[in-house]
Amino acid sequence: METLLYYASWVCLLLGAGFCFVGGVGLLRLPDFYSRIHGGGVTDTLGAGLVLLGLMFQSGLSLATVKLVMIGLFLLLAGPVATHAIARAARHSGLAPQGAGEEQ
């Protein structure tokens, strides 16, 4: 059982790091502000969640796991709210999405 938790934790850690890397590449390569904020927000939430899950597998049942769960809940609540607030502020300031107003 311990071996299974060891490998599961490393799978989660590597997948989480991969998602965070893809989010970073998305921030550099996507064409406009709204695409970048979407790519960064989604992959950051999933990547951080997988990293935290991998750390929870490694720490076992302890106080550290409870702290990691609380951090994960905070990230799941704060990340999307912050992304929405930033996008709303950008739209309010007049930044239009790329392709807005064009006929298809």
C-alpha positions as a Markdown table, in Angstrom:
| # | Residue | x | y | z |
|---|---|---|---|---|
| 1 | Met | 0.0 | 0.0 | 0.0 |
| 2 | Glu | 2.9 | 2.3 | 0.8 |
| 3 | Thr | 4.4 | 1.8 | -2.6 |
| 4 | Leu | 1.1 | 2.6 | -4.3 |
| 5 | Leu | 0.8 | 5.9 | -2.4 |
| 6 | Tyr | 4.4 | 6.7 | -3.3 |
| 7 | Tyr | 3.8 | 6.3 | -7.0 |
| 8 | Ala | 0.4 | 7.9 | -6.9 |
| 9 | Ser | 1.9 | 11.0 | -5.2 |
| 10 | Trp | 4.6 | 11.3 | -7.8 |
| 11 | Val | 2.1 | 10.9 | -10.6 |
| 12 | Cys | 0.1 | 13.7 | -9.1 |
| 13 | Leu | 3.2 | 15.9 | -8.6 |
| 14 | Leu | 4.4 | 15.5 | -12.1 |
| 15 | Leu | 1.0 | 16.0 | -13.7 |
| 16 | Gly | 0.5 | 19.1 | -11.6 |
| 17 | Ala | 3.9 | 20.5 | -12.6 |
| 18 | Gly | 3.1 | 19.7 | -16.2 |
| 19 | Phe | -0.2 | 21.6 | -16.1 |
| 20 | Cys | 1.5 | 24.6 | -14.4 |
| 21 | Phe | 4.1 | 24.5 | -17.2 |
| 22 | Val | 1.5 | 24.4 | -19.9 |
| 23 | Gly | -0.3 | 27.3 | -18.2 |
| 24 | Gly | 2.9 | 29.3 | -18.3 |
| 25 | Val | 3.4 | 28.6 | -22.0 |
| 26 | Gly | -0.2 | 29.6 | -22.6 |
| 27 | Leu | 0.4 | 32.9 | -20.9 |
| 28 | Leu | 3.2 | 33.6 | -23.4 |
| 29 | Arg | 1.6 | 32.2 | -26.5 |
| 30 | Leu | -2.1 | 33.0 | -26.5 |
| 31 | Pro | -3.2 | 36.0 | -28.6 |
| 32 | Asp | -5.1 | 38.3 | -26.3 |
| 33 | Phe | -5.6 | 39.2 | -22.6 |
| 34 | Tyr | -8.8 | 37.2 | -22.1 |
| 35 | Ser | -7.3 | 34.0 | -23.7 |
| 36 | Arg | -4.2 | 34.4 | -21.5 |
| 37 | Ile | -6.2 | 34.9 | -18.3 |
| 38 | His | -8.4 | 31.9 | -19.1 |
| 39 | Gly | -5.4 | 29.6 | -20.0 |
| 40 | Gly | -3.5 | 30.7 | -16.9 |
| 41 | Gly | -6.4 | 30.5 | -14.5 |
| 42 | Val | -7.7 | 27.0 | -15.5 |
| 43 | Thr | -4.3 | 25.3 | -15.7 |
| 44 | Asp | -3.1 | 27.0 | -12.5 |
| 45 | Thr | -6.0 | 25.8 | -10.5 |
| 46 | Leu | -5.7 | 22.2 | -11.8 |
| 47 | Gly | -1.9 | 22.2 | -11.5 |
| 48 | Ala | -1.9 | 23.5 | -8.0 |
| 49 | Gly | -4.6 | 21.1 | -7.0 |
| 50 | Leu | -2.7 | 18.1 | -8.3 |
| 51 | Val | 0.5 | 19.2 | -6.6 |
| 52 | Leu | -1.4 | 19.6 | -3.3 |
| 53 | Leu | -3.0 | 16.1 | -3.8 |
| 54 | Gly | 0.5 | 14.6 | -4.4 |
| 55 | Leu | 1.8 | 16.3 | -1.2 |
| 56 | Met | -1.2 | 15.0 | 0.7 |
| 57 | Phe | -0.4 | 11.4 | -0.4 |
| 58 | Gln | 3.1 | 11.9 | 0.8 |
| 59 | Ser | 2.3 | 13.4 | 4.2 |
| 60 | Gly | -0.3 | 10.7 | 5.1 |
| 61 | Leu | -2.9 | 11.4 | 7.8 |
| 62 | Ser | -1.4 | 14.2 | 9.8 |
| 63 | Leu | -1.8 | 17.9 | 10.6 |
| 64 | Ala | 0.1 | 18.7 | 7.4 |
| 65 | Thr | -2.6 | 17.1 | 5.4 |
| 66 | Val | -5.3 | 19.2 | 7.1 |
| 67 | Lys | -3.3 | 22.3 | 6.3 |
| 68 | Leu | -2.9 | 21.2 | 2.7 |
| 69 | Val | -6.7 | 20.6 | 2.4 |
| 70 | Met | -7.3 | 24.1 | 3.7 |
| 71 | Ile | -4.8 | 25.6 | 1.2 |
| 72 | Gly | -6.5 | 23.6 | -1.6 |
| 73 | Leu | -10.0 | 24.9 | -0.6 |
| 74 | Phe | -8.7 | 28.5 | -0.5 |
| 75 | Leu | -7.1 | 28.1 | -4.0 |
| 76 | Leu | -10.3 | 26.6 | -5.4 |
| 77 | Leu | -12.3 | 29.5 | -4.1 |
| 78 | Ala | -9.9 | 32.4 | -4.6 |
| 79 | Gly | -8.4 | 31.5 | -8.0 |
| 80 | Pro | -11.6 | 31.7 | -10.1 |
| 81 | Val | -12.9 | 34.7 | -8.2 |
| 82 | Ala | -9.7 | 36.6 | -8.8 |
| 83 | Thr | -9.6 | 35.6 | -12.4 |
| 84 | His | -13.2 | 36.8 | -12.8 |
| 85 | Ala | -12.5 | 40.1 | -11.0 |
| 86 | Ile | -9.5 | 40.8 | -13.2 |
| 87 | Ala | -11.4 | 40.0 | -16.4 |
| 88 | Arg | -14.3 | 42.2 | -15.3 |
| 89 | Ala | -12.0 | 45.1 | -14.5 |
| 90 | Ala | -10.4 | 44.8 | -17.9 |
| 91 | Arg | -13.7 | 44.8 | -19.6 |
| 92 | His | -14.9 | 47.7 | -17.5 |
| 93 | Ser | -11.8 | 49.7 | -18.5 |
| 94 | Gly | -12.6 | 49.2 | -22.2 |
| 95 | Leu | -10.4 | 46.3 | -23.2 |
| 96 | Ala | -12.5 | 44.4 | -25.8 |
| 97 | Pro | -11.9 | 40.7 | -26.5 |
| 98 | Gln | -10.1 | 40.0 | -29.7 |
| 99 | Gly | -12.6 | 39.5 | -32.5 |
| 100 | Ala | -15.4 | 41.3 | -30.6 |
| 101 | Gly | -17.7 | 43.1 | -33.0 |
| 102 | Glu | -16.5 | 41.3 | -36.1 |
| 103 | Glu | -19.1 | 39.5 | -38.2 |
| 104 | Gln | -18.5 | 35.8 | -38.8 |
